[in-house]
Each structure stands twice: as C-alpha cells, then as structure tokens.
Amino acid sequence: MDSLAPATTGTKAEALAQRYGADALKDWQGPPAGPWNETIALMLDHRSVRGYKPDPVPPGTLETLIAAAQSAATSSNMQWWSAIAITDPDKKKVLAEIAGGQKHIEQCPLYIAWVADMSRNARISEAEKTDFECMPWLETFMVACIDAALAAQNAVVAAQSIGLRTVYIGAMRNDPVRVAELLGLPPQSFVVFGLCVGYAADNKAEGEVKPRLPQSIVLHHERYDAAQETARRTTYDAEMSKFSARHELQAATWTQRVLNRLGPLKSMNGRETIRASLKKLGFEIK
C-alpha cells in the first residue's frame, strides 16, 4: 500500500467535468480557464467514501492530520475545538448505531469525533477566577462549531493527499447526549460531526465525484442575483438524475433530495431536539 500516493484526476478539464458534469459544462460553459495545480486537482477529486479496507493507517497519520487541522484558521486564535480518535470496535459499533446503522463507521480503521469544545476555556475561567461574560452567547457557540469544521476540512485534504479517503458523519447529532456520555465529554463540549478515515474498500465503495451546483447558482458578483437560478437548477437536476441512475439512488434529482430532506420533520432523525440536548450538555446559549 503506497500511503504517499494521492488520489487525483488527470487534466483540469477532466477534473471540472467530473465536478460539474460534462453536459453541464457544455450548457453553461463552465468556469473560465484559470490557475491550476496538484492541490486544486486533489480538492476537486474529493468524494465521500462509505466502504473501507481493514488496513490500518500508516504510523503517525493521526498526528499528521491533527497538525494539518491545527494549521486551519481559528477565530482570534481561541482554538475552540478538540478531536477524539476512536479505534475501539465496541465504541465504533455504538456510534454506528447512533448514526442509524452506518456500517462504514465500524469498517474504517480510524474514526475522529470533532468537538466544539468550550469546556477548555470554561476551565480557564475557573482557574483564573474571571467571569467570561462572552461564553454563553450564540456567537461564541457558532465560532466553536466553525473552528471545528475548518480544522476537520484541513484534515480531510491532508488525508486525501496521502491516499486516504474520508466521509463526514453528521449523524453524531442524532443523539449528542449519548455520544458525549460514550466519549466522556466534559460539560460545554459537543461533537459536531464524526469523520471516517481509511483506504477505500474498492472502486465501487470509492464511488465517483458527485456533480455540484453550477457556479452560476452559488457565485454572485457585487450583489445576490437569483434570476437564472430556476433554469440552472433544471440543468443540474438533469445531471444529478444521470448520476443517481448510475448509483441507484432513490432521489433522482437534487430538487427531489431537497424536498425529501427538508420537507418532513422526521427526516431530521432526532436532531430537532439539539437545543434541549445542548442544555443537558451544560451549554447556556443566549
């Protein structure tokens, strides 16, 4: 196993065709020619992987990923996050159950829980006998979650650069209290999401790059402009319909996926109770 071989696409044109879909590029011309290098190619090759070999990651991989994570931007250098590395099969089994039976959590050799960690600064407040008036506000909690997300994404890019694959597990928020109990979290800490890390089991498990919305929908110049959104979304739905057919996905189009995900409350899988869960975890959010 060559742990230093990143999974990348070939040319810029090939990478963009994978990310946006060849037909979509024809319809809306695609991004203009611009700077290009191996790092950008690596990032465009990202895909979620839900099948892993049992092979362990190379020695020192975890520490390298955390070094990359700690190199991400952090608001005012407050570093409001922590990470918990989990390799214990029993713990991973419970986490998979919480996540609705996602077996790849059990398969992957390394699972990382990314924590919005306000407990560390709470301990500083107590040790320094100083009341942190900014702690209980929504802004502070948001910063902690954002810091954790920025750190994790740095780790994902680093993992992919050495031939590993990943998938985020937002379903840790299905039952954050149970997750906190399992991982022994102190008050005012919360697992924002998990991350599977390992070698893709096979080509099928690795999957293909999933097309994203056209840039004309997400990129605005000077002011927000949704005038062409419906037409561009129709083009994207056609591209996603082909992708879904290739992968036998139930929601054929992106629009249908949005309807399924945001329509019925049951699709939140318990996450509608997060505010109450945060209170149980010691957060006081104003």
N, C-alpha and C positions, 0 to 999 in steps of 0.2 A: 504494500500500500504506500503510494507516494504522497505523503502528507503535505508536500510543498507544491502540489500541482493544483492551481486554482481552476475552477470550472468556469470557463469564459466562452463567449461566442466568437465568431470569426471577425468579419468586417463590421464597420459601423452600420452599413446598410442592412446587413443580416440582423444585427442586434436591434435596430429600430423596427425592422419588420416583425421580429418576434414580440417586441414590447407593445407595438400598436396594431399589428396585423397587417399583412401585405396589402389586402384590399383596402383597408382603411387609409393606408399611406397614399394609395392611388387617388382615393376620393378627396382627401383634404390636404394632399401634397406633403404632409408630414413636417417635422422640424427642419429648418434650413440647415445647410452644412455649417459645421462649427467645430470647435476644438474637440479632440478625441484622444484618449489614451487607455491603457490597460485598466486603470482604476475605474473609469467610467464604464468600460465594457463589462467589467466584473459586476458593477452595480446594476446595470441593465439586465444582466443574466440572472438576477435574483428570482427565485421561485420558492414557494413553501413546499417542504418535503414531509410526507407523512408515513414514511416507511424507512426503517434503519437497520443496518447490519449490527450485530452484537459487538463488533470490533471496538476496543477502547480507543479513545482519542489519544494522540501522542502525549508522552510525559511533558508537563509544563504548559499544555494547551490552555487549561483553565486560567492559569496565572497570566498568560499572554492575552487572553480575551478580556480579562479584568483590567489589565494595563491599557488596552485599547479603549475599554469602556470609561476608564478614569481620565482618558485624554479628550473626552467629549466636553462640549461647553457645559457649564453649570452656573446657574444664576448666582451672581455675587460670590462665587466660589464657596457657596454654602454646602454643596455636595450632599443633597438631601436623599441619597439612596444607599441601599445596601443590596448585596446579592447573596443568595444561598444556593450552593452547589449540592445537588442531590443525586446520589448514585445508588442508594439503598433500594433494592427491588420492592420491599414492602411499602416504603413511603411512596414510591412512584406508582404503585398499584392503587393506593388510596387517592392520590392526586388524579390518576386517570379516571377513577370513579366519579370524583367531584366534577371532572370535565366532561361528564356524560359518556364515559367509556372510550375515550380516545387512546387507543392501544399504542400509538407511537410514543406516548409518554413512558410507557413501560419498556418499549423497544430501545429507545435511544440510550446510549451509554452515559450521557451527561445531560442532566436537566437543571436549568438555572431559574430560580424564582427571583424576580426583580422587585425590590421592595421600595415603596415610597416611605422613607424612614425619617420620621420626625422625632423618634424616641431619643436619638443621639443628642440632638440639641435640647430636648427636654431635660436630659441628664446634665448637660452643661448649665442650664438654667438653675437646676437644683444645687449643683456643686458650687456655682459662683454666687448663689443666693441673689439672683437677679430675675425679676419677673419679665418674661419675654411677652410683651403685650401683642406682638405681631403673630404669635403662634396660632391662635385659634381661628384665624380668618381664612376664608375660601381661597384667597390669592396664595397664601402660603402652602395650602394643601395642593393647589394646582401646580405650583412650582416644583413641589416634591415629585409629583407624578410625571411632569415634563422632564425633570432631571433624570428620572429612572428610564424614561423612554429614549432620551438622547443617548444615554450610556449604553443601553441594550442594543440600539441600532449600530453603534460603533462596533460592538462585539460581534454582531451579525456579519458586518462587512469583513471584519478580521477573520472570522471563522470561514467564510466563503473563500477568502483569499488563500487559505491553506488546504482547500479541497473538501472542507466540511460543509454540511447542509444544515438548515435550521427550519423551525416553524414556531411562530409565536402561539401561545395558548392563553387567550383572553378569558377562557372559561374558569380560570382560577377565581374570577369574580362571581362565579355561580354561588359560592359559599365561602366568602373571605374569612369568616369566623373559624370555620373548620380548618381551613388552610393555615391560619395563624396558630391555632392550637397544635396542629400536626408539626409545624416548623418551630414552635416555641418562640413566637414573636413577642416582643415586649409591647406594652401599650403604646399607641400612636405610631404603629407601623402597619403596613398594608401591602399585600402582594398585588401589584398592578397587573402583572401577567407572568406567565412562565415562558421558557424557551427550551425546546428540544435541540440538542446538538449531537451530530454524529455523521457517519457516512451513509449516503443514500443506499437503500437495500438493492435497488436495481433501477433500470431505466423507467419502468412503469411507476415506481414509487417516487422517483425524482420528478417525473412529470415534465411539462413544458412551461415555458414562460407564459403567464396569463396576460392577455391584452389589457391595457389600461385605457381609461377615457382619453379621447383626443385632447391634445394640448389646447385646442380652441375652446374647450369647455372649462378647463381648470386654470388657464393662464389668461389674465386680463392686463390691459395696458392703460395706465393712468386712472381708470375707473372701472368698476364692475359692469360687465356687459353680458347679459344672458340672451341676447336677441336671436342668436343662432343655436341656442342650446338644444331645442327640441329636434331640429334636423340632424345635428351632430350626434345626439343620443340615439337616434334611429339608426345611423350608420354604425355606431358602436354596438347596439343591440344585435345587429346582423352579424357582426364579427364575433360577439360572445355566443351567439346561437351556434355558430360553427364550432367554436371551442367546446361548448357544452356537449354537442353531439359527439365529438371525438372522445370526450371523457365521461359520457353517460351521466351527466349532471341533471338533476331534476329541474332546476330553474334554468330555462333555456337562455333567457336574455338577462342583461344587467337590470333592466327596469323591473322584471319579474322578481329578481332577487331582492331588490329594494322593497318591493311590495310585501314579499314574504317575511323579510327581516324586520321591517318597521310597522307592519300592519297590526298583527295580533300581539297582545301583551305577553302571551305565553312564549313567544319567541325570545324573550329576554332570559328565560331559564333561571329565574330567581334573582337576576341582577337588579330588578326593580326595587329590591329591598336594601340596596347598598347603603343608603343614608342611615338606616337603622343599624346595619352591620358596623358601619364606621363608628357609631356611638358606642356600640359594645366593645369596639377595639380601642376605646379611650380617646377618640378624636372629638374635639369640640369645635365645630365649624360654624362660623358666623357668616 
